[in-house]
Amino acid sequence: MKYTLTEPQVDLLREIAAASSAMPIPPARTQTSWALEQRDLIKRTWRGSGHVAVVTADGRYYLKHGKHPRQVQAEKERLKGDAAQAALAPTTGTELISRLQSASGKITVPDPAAQTRGQWRAAYYDALHNGHVPTGHKLRWNGRERGDCVFTLIDEEAEKAAQPLPVPAVDVPEILDRPHRLVRATRKALGRSQRVTDTRGKPAVIPLYLSRPLADRALRIMHALFTEAESRGYTVEAQSDLQRGEAVHTVAIVIQCRAFPLALTERTTKVPHEPTPQERRQQERNPWTRLPKYDEEFNGRLALGAPSGSWYQHSYSYSDSARWTLESQLRAVP
């Protein structure tokens, strides 16, 4: 059992110790009092319609010294056997490596005291700095200051082989000479708006919702993604379904019979609302008119993921951020 206490537990322990008689425990603090009782810091009894508690000798010791008496006793026992445990530790780096090889490459020393920890530390640095670590291996040590000491001899080739393969990047072209069929259809459906591009809800096109200046970049990204998916043997489909009596149009990459619908949108930022002249006149005529405090404005960051409203929408989403900052480094569908 861990004998350290949280701040709410210490606060309750102080209140119980300061009370002149058994202190009633509010229902909201029942769990906290139970934790104190499990550590033998208080004693609870049932009285009337609830628990009352009194502090124990261990509880008063904790408040005075900041430690549970059992922790202090355990530390004394640990220090008492420190010299004997240190004598069992390896004295050289060669001996440490030999022990590791006999133990399949890993040794754990449970929370050693200072002398024992120092002996293992000396063997570790001797192995590290005097060439005792075998070629093609590395020596790792966790728990330098506190807790268990864990020494591991790692085969670098085996570790490298166990690493997952890196996800290949997809190059996004600067110019679309021969756009993907869905990109071509989407370009035709963009409309004449110079401010906002919105193709959501239109059949056989890519769902886009973004500022018009980003439309070209968005189409180049989708072209790169679709052509890469098809080169890997996946299919790209424009799909239409009926949901609650309404037609829902999506574009999806189908991988092993599972469809991943995609939409490309632009992130927005909340900015203070600037009243228009019309809104000001309306507010002058009717002082009770409530104007919005904020507006949502496009911020230039694209987000690729499941379309809003689909059951996939919380499953995957990638956007311009620390993970996606360059057009030439768009991560591909695995």
C-alpha positions as CSV (number, residue, x, y, z in Angstrom):
1,M,0.0,0.0,0.0
2,K,1.2,3.5,-0.8
3,Y,1.2,5.6,2.4
4,T,1.6,9.0,0.8
5,L,-1.6,11.2,1.0
6,T,-3.2,13.6,-1.3
7,E,-3.9,17.1,-0.3
8,P,-7.7,16.5,0.4
9,Q,-6.7,13.5,2.6
10,V,-4.2,15.5,4.6
11,D,-6.8,18.3,5.1
12,L,-9.3,15.9,6.4
13,L,-6.8,14.2,8.7
14,R,-5.9,17.6,10.2
15,E,-9.6,18.4,10.8
16,I,-10.2,15.1,12.5
17,A,-7.1,15.6,14.7
18,A,-8.1,19.1,15.7
19,A,-11.7,18.1,16.7
20,S,-12.3,17.8,20.4
21,S,-14.5,14.7,19.9
22,A,-15.3,12.2,17.2
23,M,-15.9,14.2,14.0
24,P,-18.9,13.5,11.8
25,I,-17.8,12.6,8.2
26,P,-19.9,14.4,5.5
27,P,-21.1,12.0,2.8
28,A,-19.0,13.9,0.2
29,R,-15.9,13.0,2.1
30,T,-16.7,9.3,2.8
31,Q,-14.2,8.1,0.2
32,T,-11.4,10.3,1.6
33,S,-12.1,9.0,5.1
34,W,-12.0,5.4,3.9
35,A,-8.6,6.0,2.4
36,L,-7.3,7.3,5.7
37,E,-8.8,4.4,7.6
38,Q,-7.1,1.9,5.2
39,R,-3.8,3.5,6.2
40,D,-4.7,3.2,10.0
41,L,-4.5,7.0,10.3
42,I,-8.1,7.3,11.7
43,K,-10.7,5.1,13.2
44,R,-14.3,5.3,11.9
45,T,-17.4,4.1,13.6
46,W,-21.1,4.3,12.6
47,R,-23.1,6.6,14.8
48,G,-26.7,7.6,14.1
49,S,-27.0,8.2,10.4
50,G,-23.4,8.4,9.4
51,H,-19.7,7.8,10.2
52,V,-17.7,9.6,12.9
53,A,-13.9,9.4,13.1
54,V,-11.1,10.0,15.5
55,V,-7.4,10.2,14.8
56,T,-5.0,7.3,15.7
57,A,-1.5,7.5,17.0
58,D,-0.2,6.8,13.5
59,G,-2.3,9.7,12.2
60,R,-0.7,12.1,14.8
61,Y,2.7,10.8,13.8
62,Y,2.0,11.5,10.2
63,L,0.9,15.0,10.9
64,K,4.0,15.7,13.0
65,H,6.7,14.0,10.7
66,G,5.0,14.0,7.3
67,K,5.5,10.3,6.9
68,H,3.7,7.2,7.9
69,P,5.5,5.3,10.7
70,R,5.5,2.2,8.5
71,Q,7.4,4.1,5.9
72,V,10.0,5.1,8.5
73,Q,10.3,1.5,9.7
74,A,10.6,0.2,6.1
75,E,13.4,2.7,5.4
76,K,15.2,1.6,8.6
77,E,15.0,-2.0,7.5
78,R,16.2,-1.1,4.0
79,L,19.2,0.8,5.4
80,K,20.0,-1.9,7.8
81,G,20.5,-4.4,5.0
82,D,22.2,-2.0,2.7
83,A,25.7,-3.1,3.2
84,A,24.8,-6.8,2.7
85,Q,22.9,-5.9,-0.5
86,A,25.8,-3.8,-1.8
87,A,28.2,-6.7,-1.3
88,L,26.0,-8.7,-3.7
89,A,26.1,-6.1,-6.5
90,P,28.6,-6.4,-9.4
91,T,31.9,-4.8,-8.8
92,T,32.9,-4.2,-12.4
93,G,31.3,-3.5,-15.7
94,T,32.4,-6.9,-17.0
95,E,30.5,-8.6,-14.2
96,L,27.4,-6.5,-14.9
97,I,27.4,-7.4,-18.6
98,S,27.9,-11.1,-17.7
99,R,24.9,-11.0,-15.3
100,L,22.7,-9.3,-17.9
101,Q,23.6,-11.9,-20.6
102,S,22.7,-14.7,-18.1
103,A,19.4,-12.9,-17.2
104,S,18.2,-12.5,-20.9
105,G,19.3,-8.9,-21.0
106,K,17.4,-7.4,-18.0
107,I,18.0,-7.1,-14.3
108,T,15.7,-5.3,-11.8
109,V,17.1,-4.2,-8.4
110,P,14.0,-3.4,-6.2
111,D,14.4,0.2,-4.7
112,P,18.0,-0.2,-3.4
113,A,19.4,1.9,-0.6
114,A,22.1,4.4,-1.2
115,Q,25.2,2.1,-0.9
116,T,23.7,-0.6,-3.0
117,R,22.5,1.9,-5.7
118,G,26.0,3.4,-5.7
119,Q,27.6,0.0,-6.3
120,W,25.3,-0.8,-9.2
121,R,25.9,2.8,-10.6
122,A,29.7,2.3,-10.5
123,A,29.4,-1.0,-12.4
124,Y,27.2,0.6,-15.0
125,Y,29.6,3.5,-15.7
126,D,32.6,1.1,-15.7
127,A,30.8,-1.0,-18.4
128,L,29.8,2.1,-20.4
129,H,33.1,4.0,-20.4
130,N,35.6,1.1,-20.5
131,G,34.4,-0.8,-23.6
132,H,32.6,-3.7,-21.8
133,V,29.3,-3.3,-23.7
134,P,29.2,-5.8,-26.6
135,T,29.4,-4.5,-30.2
136,G,25.9,-3.9,-31.6
137,H,24.4,-3.5,-28.1
138,K,23.6,-0.6,-25.8
139,L,23.3,-0.5,-22.1
140,R,20.3,1.3,-20.6
141,W,19.6,2.2,-16.9
142,N,16.4,3.5,-15.4
143,G,16.1,4.5,-11.7
144,R,19.2,6.5,-11.2
145,E,18.0,8.5,-8.2
146,R,15.0,6.7,-6.7
147,G,12.8,3.6,-7.1
148,D,13.7,0.4,-8.8
149,C,17.0,0.2,-10.7
150,V,16.4,-1.5,-14.1
151,F,19.4,-2.4,-16.2
152,T,18.8,-3.6,-19.8
153,L,21.2,-4.8,-22.5
154,I,19.6,-4.1,-25.8
155,D,20.4,-5.7,-29.2
156,E,20.3,-2.7,-31.5
157,E,19.5,-4.7,-34.6
158,A,16.7,-6.6,-32.9
159,E,15.3,-3.3,-31.5
160,K,15.4,-1.7,-35.0
161,A,13.7,-4.7,-36.5
162,A,10.9,-4.5,-33.9
163,Q,10.2,-0.8,-34.8
164,P,7.1,-0.2,-37.0
165,L,7.9,0.8,-40.5
166,P,7.6,4.6,-41.1
167,V,4.5,5.8,-42.8
168,P,5.5,6.9,-46.3
169,A,4.9,10.5,-47.3
170,V,2.8,11.5,-50.2
171,D,4.1,14.3,-52.5
172,V,1.5,17.0,-53.2
173,P,2.0,18.4,-56.7
174,E,2.4,22.2,-57.2
175,I,0.4,22.0,-60.4
176,L,-2.4,19.6,-61.5
177,D,-1.8,18.6,-65.1
178,R,-4.1,15.6,-65.1
179,P,-6.3,15.9,-62.0
180,H,-8.1,12.9,-60.5
181,R,-11.6,12.5,-61.9
182,L,-13.2,13.5,-58.6
183,V,-10.9,16.6,-58.4
184,R,-11.9,17.5,-61.9
185,A,-15.6,17.2,-61.0
186,T,-15.2,19.2,-57.8
187,R,-13.3,22.0,-59.6
188,K,-16.3,22.4,-62.0
189,A,-18.7,22.5,-59.0
190,L,-16.9,25.2,-57.1
191,G,-19.2,28.0,-58.2
192,R,-18.5,31.7,-58.6
193,S,-18.1,32.7,-54.9
194,Q,-14.8,34.5,-54.3
195,R,-15.1,34.1,-50.5
196,V,-16.2,30.7,-49.6
197,T,-16.1,27.3,-51.3
198,D,-18.7,24.9,-50.1
199,T,-19.4,21.6,-52.0
200,R,-20.9,19.7,-49.1
201,G,-24.1,18.0,-49.9
202,K,-23.4,17.8,-53.7
203,P,-23.2,14.4,-55.4
204,A,-20.1,13.0,-57.0
205,V,-17.8,15.7,-55.7
206,I,-15.3,16.1,-52.8
207,P,-16.9,17.7,-49.7
208,L,-15.1,21.0,-49.2
209,Y,-15.8,23.9,-46.9
210,L,-13.1,26.5,-46.9
211,S,-12.1,30.0,-48.1
212,R,-11.8,30.4,-51.8
213,P,-8.0,31.2,-51.8
214,L,-7.3,27.7,-50.3
215,A,-9.4,25.8,-52.9
216,D,-6.5,25.1,-55.2
217,R,-4.3,23.7,-52.4
218,A,-7.2,21.6,-51.2
219,L,-7.7,20.0,-54.6
220,R,-4.0,19.3,-55.0
221,I,-4.0,17.6,-51.6
222,M,-7.0,15.4,-52.4
223,H,-5.6,14.6,-55.8
224,A,-2.4,13.3,-54.2
225,L,-4.3,11.3,-51.6
226,F,-6.7,9.7,-54.1
227,T,-4.0,8.8,-56.6
228,E,-1.8,7.3,-53.9
229,A,-4.7,5.3,-52.5
230,E,-5.5,3.9,-55.9
231,S,-1.8,3.1,-56.6
232,R,-1.9,0.9,-53.4
233,G,-4.9,-1.1,-54.7
234,Y,-7.6,0.8,-52.8
235,T,-10.6,2.3,-54.4
236,V,-12.0,5.9,-54.3
237,E,-15.7,6.1,-54.6
238,A,-18.4,8.8,-54.6
239,Q,-21.2,7.4,-52.5
240,S,-24.8,8.4,-51.9
241,D,-27.0,7.1,-49.0
242,L,-30.4,7.8,-47.7
243,Q,-30.5,8.9,-44.0
244,R,-33.7,9.9,-42.3
245,G,-35.3,10.5,-45.7
246,E,-32.5,12.7,-47.0
247,A,-29.8,12.0,-49.5
248,V,-26.3,12.1,-48.1
249,H,-23.4,12.4,-50.5
250,T,-19.8,11.4,-49.5
251,V,-16.5,10.5,-51.0
252,A,-14.6,7.6,-49.4
253,I,-11.5,5.6,-49.7
254,V,-12.4,1.9,-49.5
255,I,-9.8,-0.4,-47.9
256,Q,-10.7,-4.1,-47.5
257,C,-14.4,-3.4,-47.9
258,R,-14.4,-0.7,-45.3
259,A,-15.2,2.8,-46.4
260,F,-13.4,5.8,-44.9
261,P,-15.4,9.0,-45.9
262,L,-13.4,12.1,-46.2
263,A,-14.0,15.8,-46.2
264,L,-11.5,18.7,-46.4
265,T,-12.4,21.8,-44.4
266,E,-10.7,24.9,-43.1
267,R,-10.4,25.5,-39.4
268,T,-11.9,28.6,-37.9
269,T,-10.9,31.0,-35.1
270,K,-13.3,32.8,-32.8
271,V,-12.9,36.6,-33.1
272,P,-14.9,39.5,-31.5
273,H,-18.0,40.3,-33.5
274,E,-18.0,43.7,-35.2
275,P,-21.6,45.0,-35.5
276,T,-22.6,45.9,-39.0
277,P,-24.3,49.3,-39.8
278,Q,-27.6,47.4,-40.2
279,E,-27.2,45.7,-36.8
280,R,-26.4,49.1,-35.1
281,R,-29.6,50.6,-36.6
282,Q,-31.6,47.6,-35.5
283,Q,-30.3,47.9,-32.0
284,E,-31.0,51.6,-31.9
285,R,-34.7,50.8,-32.8
286,N,-34.8,47.9,-30.4
287,P,-32.3,48.1,-27.4
288,W,-33.2,44.6,-26.4
289,T,-31.7,43.1,-29.6
290,R,-28.9,40.7,-28.7
291,L,-25.9,40.7,-31.0
292,P,-23.4,37.8,-31.1
293,K,-20.2,38.3,-29.1
294,Y,-18.0,36.4,-31.5
295,D,-17.7,35.4,-35.1
296,E,-16.0,32.3,-36.6
297,E,-13.4,33.2,-39.2
298,F,-11.3,30.9,-41.4
299,N,-7.7,30.8,-40.2
300,G,-5.9,29.2,-43.1
301,R,-5.4,25.7,-41.5
302,L,-6.9,22.8,-43.4
303,A,-8.4,19.7,-41.7
304,L,-8.8,16.4,-43.3
305,G,-11.1,13.8,-41.8
306,A,-14.5,12.3,-41.6
307,P,-17.4,14.5,-42.7
308,S,-19.3,16.4,-40.0
309,G,-22.4,14.5,-39.0
310,S,-21.0,11.0,-39.9
311,W,-20.4,8.4,-37.2
312,Y,-16.7,8.5,-38.2
313,Q,-16.2,12.2,-37.3
314,H,-14.5,11.5,-34.0
315,S,-12.4,8.6,-35.3
316,Y,-9.8,10.4,-37.4
317,S,-8.9,14.0,-38.3
318,Y,-5.6,15.5,-39.4
319,S,-4.9,19.2,-39.7
320,D,-2.3,21.8,-40.4
321,S,-0.4,21.7,-37.1
322,A,2.8,20.2,-35.6
323,R,2.0,17.0,-37.5
324,W,1.1,18.5,-40.9
325,T,3.0,21.7,-41.7
326,L,4.2,21.2,-45.3
327,E,2.3,20.4,-48.4
328,S,5.0,18.0,-49.4
329,Q,4.6,15.9,-46.2
330,L,1.0,14.8,-46.2
331,R,0.7,11.4,-44.5
332,A,-0.9,8.7,-46.5
333,V,-3.7,6.3,-45.5
334,P,-1.9,3.2,-44.1
